[in-house]
Amino acid sequence: MSKILLKARFEKVKVILVSHLICILVTIACIFPLVWMVSSSLKTQETVFKDFSLIPKSPHFKNYLIAIKEANFGIYFLNSVFYTATVVLAIIFLSSMAAYAFSRLRFPLRSVFYIMLISTMMIPIPGIFIALYVLLNKLHLINTRIGYILCQINAGLPLSIFLFKTFMDKIPKELEEAAKVDGCNKFQIYWKIVFPLSRPTLGVIAIFNTLAVWNEYLLAMLVFSDKSLMPLQRGLMVFYGSHLTQYPLLMAGLTITTIPVLIVYFFMHRYIVSGIIAGALKG
């Protein structure tokens, strides 16, 4: 009997060790590119291909000052902050209201409209660039902030509506019935009960869309011709040349653009975990 218990305990310890080893390897694989990026940003153009150590012998912090100056990061950074904040807030409120309508309201062809909306997730944005450009041009929205923002909102709505609706479908309807007894209308039920309860999903949607908007480049190149309207990713292209790429400055610029994303994730990563757990429990 004792041998059976020892064998079972050994198997359990072995599984734990293997799972921890896999987690460590995956963590290293995810962190190493970031470490290499920061390390390369502190080297010179001559040493970046010769010195493969993660800690440079003579770090060049001035690469960051040069990157900020040459790439004109000040204007691009403010543009990206404005675009990201506007798009994410708009997506949260529009998608949550639409999801509530699909989840709770009854209207003709509701399922058809929902399927048509969700099916747009299967279409990559680059695949509709020509049609999108023609549409924006006819609406006189080319090279305008509003045109870019509307495109970003449109790109983020389908997935956000899907996540919100999936969560709202599991919210007990008894809460809404009690609110109706207290005299709440549909909007009050949405705003005071359903929306606050959807906070875990809201955090996930906010983070995903923040990353998507912050890292967008191709759509900005399609919509904008005025460089002063470009987002932060446009500044990185300054370091790409026809014959020479300034890798230390490029890595410094990438590090600068990564810092805000890491800060957002640091403060909101718990919402990703709670959102996934809540979705799993409700599912």
Secondary structure in CASP SS format (residue, H / E / C, confidence):
PFRMAT SS
TARGET T0000
AUTHOR 0000-0000-0000
METHOD secondary structure of the structure
MODEL  1
M C 1.00
S H 1.00
K H 1.00
I H 1.00
L H 1.00
L H 1.00
K H 1.00
A H 1.00
R H 1.00
F H 1.00
E H 1.00
K H 1.00
V H 1.00
K H 1.00
V H 1.00
I H 1.00
L H 1.00
V H 1.00
S H 1.00
H H 1.00
L H 1.00
I H 1.00
C H 1.00
I H 1.00
L H 1.00
V H 1.00
T H 1.00
I H 1.00
A H 1.00
C H 1.00
I H 1.00
F H 1.00
P H 1.00
L H 1.00
V H 1.00
W H 1.00
M H 1.00
V H 1.00
S H 1.00
S H 1.00
S H 1.00
L C 1.00
K C 1.00
T C 1.00
Q C 1.00
E C 1.00
T C 1.00
V C 1.00
F C 1.00
K C 1.00
D C 1.00
F C 1.00
S C 1.00
L C 1.00
I C 1.00
P C 1.00
K C 1.00
S C 1.00
P C 1.00
H C 1.00
F C 1.00
K H 1.00
N H 1.00
Y H 1.00
L H 1.00
I H 1.00
A H 1.00
I H 1.00
K H 1.00
E H 1.00
A C 1.00
N C 1.00
F H 1.00
G H 1.00
I H 1.00
Y H 1.00
F H 1.00
L H 1.00
N H 1.00
S H 1.00
V H 1.00
F H 1.00
Y H 1.00
T H 1.00
A H 1.00
T H 1.00
V H 1.00
V H 1.00
L H 1.00
A H 1.00
I H 1.00
I H 1.00
F H 1.00
L H 1.00
S H 1.00
S H 1.00
M H 1.00
A H 1.00
A H 1.00
Y H 1.00
A H 1.00
F H 1.00
S H 1.00
R H 1.00
L C 1.00
R C 1.00
F C 1.00
P C 1.00
L C 1.00
R H 1.00
S H 1.00
V H 1.00
F H 1.00
Y H 1.00
I H 1.00
M H 1.00
L H 1.00
I H 1.00
S H 1.00
T H 1.00
M H 1.00
M H 1.00
I C 1.00
P C 1.00
I H 1.00
P H 1.00
G H 1.00
I H 1.00
F H 1.00
I H 1.00
A H 1.00
L H 1.00
Y H 1.00
V H 1.00
L H 1.00
L H 1.00
N H 1.00
K H 1.00
L C 1.00
H C 1.00
L C 1.00
I C 1.00
N C 1.00
T C 1.00
R H 1.00
I H 1.00
G H 1.00
Y H 1.00
I H 1.00
L H 1.00
C H 1.00
Q H 1.00
I H 1.00
N H 1.00
A H 1.00
G H 1.00
L H 1.00
P H 1.00
L H 1.00
S H 1.00
I H 1.00
F H 1.00
L H 1.00
F H 1.00
K H 1.00
T H 1.00
F H 1.00
M H 1.00
D C 1.00
K C 1.00
I C 1.00
P C 1.00
K H 1.00
E H 1.00
L H 1.00
E H 1.00
E H 1.00
A H 1.00
A H 1.00
K H 1.00
V H 1.00
D C 1.00
G C 1.00
C C 1.00
N C 1.00
K H 1.00
F H 1.00
Q H 1.00
I H 1.00
Y H 1.00
W H 1.00
K H 1.00
I H 1.00
V H 1.00
F H 1.00
P H 1.00
L H 1.00
S C 1.00
R H 1.00
P H 1.00
T H 1.00
L H 1.00
G H 1.00
V H 1.00
I H 1.00
A H 1.00
I H 1.00
F H 1.00
N H 1.00
T H 1.00
L H 1.00
A H 1.00
V H 1.00
W H 1.00
N C 1.00
E C 1.00
Y C 1.00
L H 1.00
L H 1.00
A H 1.00
M H 1.00
L H 1.00
V H 1.00
F C 1.00
S C 1.00
D C 1.00
K H 1.00
S H 1.00
L H 1.00
M C 1.00
P C 1.00
L H 1.00
Q H 1.00
R H 1.00
G H 1.00
L H 1.00
M H 1.00
V H 1.00
F H 1.00
Y C 1.00
G C 1.00
S C 1.00
H C 1.00
L C 1.00
T C 1.00
Q C 1.00
Y H 1.00
P H 1.00
L H 1.00
L H 1.00
M H 1.00
A H 1.00
G H 1.00
L H 1.00
T H 1.00
I H 1.00
T H 1.00
T H 1.00
I H 1.00
P H 1.00
V H 1.00
L H 1.00
I H 1.00
V H 1.00
Y H 1.00
F H 1.00
F H 1.00
M H 1.00
H H 1.00
R H 1.00
Y H 1.00
I H 1.00
V H 1.00
S H 1.00
G H 1.00
I H 1.00
I H 1.00
A H 1.00
G H 1.00
A H 1.00
L H 1.00
K H 1.00
G C 1.00
END
